[in-house]
């Protein structure tokens, strides 16, 4: 019997202050990612745990970490691939048994996993581990984060099964929770989310990776898609305040220059009042980073994101005289 030396899943989340009202909960630094926060409360004393999931998912890997640490048998069902995804390889390295289902859609993969459990008596866990027993310990962790960061204007995350966004809505009742859906659209449509939760849909297909740049490790199939929506490219007009060409990119009250991500606002420009547009600093936001480099206890030393050069006096004068221009 393997001896577990520590309850690593109870470690307090690491919160990285990126400045300018943005904080990142670095759950990628927790081995297994955020789902290991509640997994021990779901598996009980089961000798074997079974899960059917996507090839790039964090849930199967999290379960493999739990199996390794608690000396439990973990059996993972996937749709068959010619080449295993790195996360599947890592799960196998942790001792999980990989079962590939030929020509398997997710419904078929789930069906095969359930039938295996009926035959063997193993414990079956559904997609996203979305069961009532998981909610309370997950929300408790979120409440601890809230005690440290307060009530941000927004909390952003990627959401597959919908559980993370739903629990964040409860854990941060005074914040708007924005979940970027990366798959299972039919599932999201059927769920009842808290009133403070808003869902967006990632433009990429589930199996497509996001190519967005990110200053820390981020899973291109999951949370990087949320980061790309929260920190959009300058030409995106649905999330970034549209400015006249000569609009100054600095705060008119403190003179501090803005990055594109600093002017991401809570609504379209048409919905903003003059007071909101002239706010001296951007709204505070919290971004949840998922597990992307499993098993690698990597810590990054991150410097400030480069800001554009402050405008010259001439540019400021032309901007202030621009008809209809509004200063940030």
N, C-alpha and C positions, 0 to 999 in steps of 0.2 A: 504493500500500500504506500503510495506516494504521500509524503508529509507536506502539507501546504504550510509554508513558512510565514505567510502573511495574508491578510484579507485585502489584497491589492484593490479589489473592486470598491472598497469603501473609502479610498483616498479622496480627499477633496479635489474637485475639478480645478485645473489650472486655468486662470483667467489672464489673458494677455491684453494689456491696454495698448491699442494701436494709436492712441491719440485722436484728437478731433472728434470726440464723442463716439468712438468705435471701440468696442471690446470684443475679444474672441475667446470663447470657451474652448480650450484646446483638448477636446476629448480624443484627438488623434494621438495624444501622448499617453493615454490610458491603454494598456495592452488589452486588446479586444474591443475597444471603443465603448461608447455610452451604453450599449445594450447589456454589457456585463454588470451594470449597476443593479439590475433587477433579476438577471437570470438565476442566481442561486436561490431566489425565493420561488421560482417556478418549478425547478426540477426535483425538489424534495429529495427523497432517497432512491430515485429511479436508477436502476443499474445501466439502462441504455436510453439515450435520448435521440429522437429522430426528427429531422427537419428537411423539408423540400423547398429549395429556394433558387434565386437567380445566380448565375455563374459568378457575377462580380459583387455579390451582396456582402454586406458586413455582418449580417446576422449569422450565417453559417460559420464564418470565421470566429465570431465571438463565442459561439457554442463550442467550437473546437478548443479554444483557449480554456473555457470552463472545464471541458472534459479532461484536458491535460492536467490542470491544476487539482481537480477533485477526483482524478482517477476514475472517470466514468467513460463508458463506451458511447461514442457519438457516431451516428450514421447519417450521412448527408446525401440527399437525392438531388440530382441536377439533370437538366436536359443534356443529351450527349453532345460533346464537342470534339472536333478533331484534335485540338490541343487544349489542355487544361489552362484555365486562367491563373495568373499568379496567386490570387486569393485561394483558389481551389488547391493549388500546390501547397500553400502555407497551411491550410486546414489539414491536409494529409500529413504534413510534417509534424503537426501537433498530435497525430495519432487517430484522426477521424477516418472512418471508412467512407470512401467515395463510391456512390452508385450512380451510373450514368443511364438515363432513360432514352432509348433510341427514339428520335423524331418526337421528342416530348415537349408539348406545350406545357405551360405552368399548371394548367388544370390536370393534365395527365401526370405530371411529376408529383403533384399533391396527392392524387389518387393512389399512385404506386406507394408513396410513403405511408399513407393511411392503411392500406392493405397489409403492408409489411408489419405495422404495429399491431393490427388485428391478429396476425398470425403468430407474432413473437411475444406480445405483451409489453413491448417497449412504449415509452412515453412519446406521444406525438405533439409537437409544438407548431402552431399555425404561422402563416406569413407574418413577419414583423414581430413575432412573439406577442401579438396583439390579443392578450387575454386580460380579464379584470384583475387578476392577481399581480400583474406587472405594473399597473398604474400607480398604486400608492407608493411603493418604494422609489419609482421613477420621479414622481411629483415631489417627493421628499427631498431628493437631490436638487431638483430645480428650485425648491423653496430655499435651500441653502445657498444657491447661487444668487437668488434674489436678495437675500440678506446682505450679501457682499456688494452687489452692484446697484441695488435700488430698483426703481421702475424705469427701465429704458423706454423711449418712445416706441421703439420697435424691437422685436426679437425675430431674427431670421433663421430658418433652417431648411434643409431638404427633407422631403417626406415621401416615403415609399408606401408603407401600409397606412399611414395617416396617424399612427399612434404618437409619434414624437410631437407633431404639431398640436394634436389634441391635448396631450399632457402639458405642453408648454402654455397652452391657453389657460389651463387651470393654475399652473405654477406661477404665471405672471398675469394675474387678472387685470392689472391696471395698464398693461402694455398691449399694443397691437402685435399679434403674432402673424408673421408672414411665412407660410410654408410653400416652398417651391416643389410641386409634385413632379416626381421623376418617373412615374409609372403607375399602373393600376388605376387609371382614370375612372373606370366604372366603380371601383371600390370607394374612391373619394366622393363620388356623387351620392353614394348611399349613406355616407356617414353624417352624423350630427355633430358638428363642431361647436365649441363655445363661440359666443357672439363676437369675441375679440380676435378670432382666427380668420385670416383671409388666405385663400389658396390661389397661387399662380401656377401656370403650367410651363415647365421647361420646354424650350423650343426643340431640343434634341429628342430623338427617340430614345427609349430606355437604354438600348444597347450601344448607343452612340456616346462617345466621350466628349465632354466639354473641352474646348481648346483655350478657355479663358486663362489669363495670367493671374497668379495668386502668390502673395508673398510668404506663404507657408504651405506645407504639404496638404493637399486636398484631393479627395477621391473624385476623379473626373466623371464617374458615372452617377455620383450622388451629390455631396455637399458643394463641389465646385460649380455645379449648375445653379445652386442657390446663390453662391458668391457672385457669379456672373450676372444674376438678376439684381442683386443688391448694389453691386459696384459696376454699373453698366458702362459700355463704351460711350464716348462723348456724343455719338450720333443718335443714341437711343433717346427718343423724346417722350416715351411713356413713363420713364422713371427719373429722368434728369430734367431739371428746370431748363426750358428752352430760353436762350438768351439772345438778344440782338448781337450782331457781330462785334460791336465795340463795347459790349457790356464788360465792366471791370471784373476781374476774377480775384477780388480781395474783399475783406470785410470793411465796410465803410465806417465802422465804429472803432475797430482795433487795428486796422491796417494789415491784418494777417492774410496771406494769400491762401486761396482755396485750391484743393485738388478736385478733380471731377467727382471722386467718391464723396467728397465733403458736402457737395450740394445735392446729394440724393435726398429727396424730400418725401413726405408722407403721402403726397397726392400729386395729381397732374397740376401743371402750372395754372390751368384755368380754374382750379378749385381753391387756390390759395388767396388769402386776404393780403392786403399790403403789409400788415404787421408780420405775417408769416414770411413773406418774401424778404422783408428787411431784417429778419432775425439775425443778430450779430454772429451767432454760431449755429452750426447744423444740429439737427436733432440727434440725441444719443441713440445708438443702436447696439444690439448684442447679436453676435453671429455665432452659431454653434458649428464647430468643425468636427466632422466625423473621423472615423479611423481610416487611414490611408496607407500607412506603413506598419502593418501589424507586427508586433513583437520587437519593433525597433524603437528603443527608448531614445528617440532623437530629439534634441532640443536645439532650436535655431536661435541665433543671435540676430535679431531683426532691427534694422535701422529705420528711420522715418521714410515714408514714401515720398519721392521727390515731388516738389511743388513747382508749378510754373513760375517764371520770373514775374515779380510784381510789375504792374504797368507803369509806364513813365508818366510824368506830370501831364504831358501833352495828351496821352491816351486817356488819362483820367478826365481831363477837361472835355475832350470830345465825347467821352461816354456820358458825362453828366449832362451834356447839352443835347444828347440824342433824344429825339422826340419819342416819348412813350417808353423810354428805357427805365428799368427798375433796378436798383442796386441791391446786391446781396448784403 
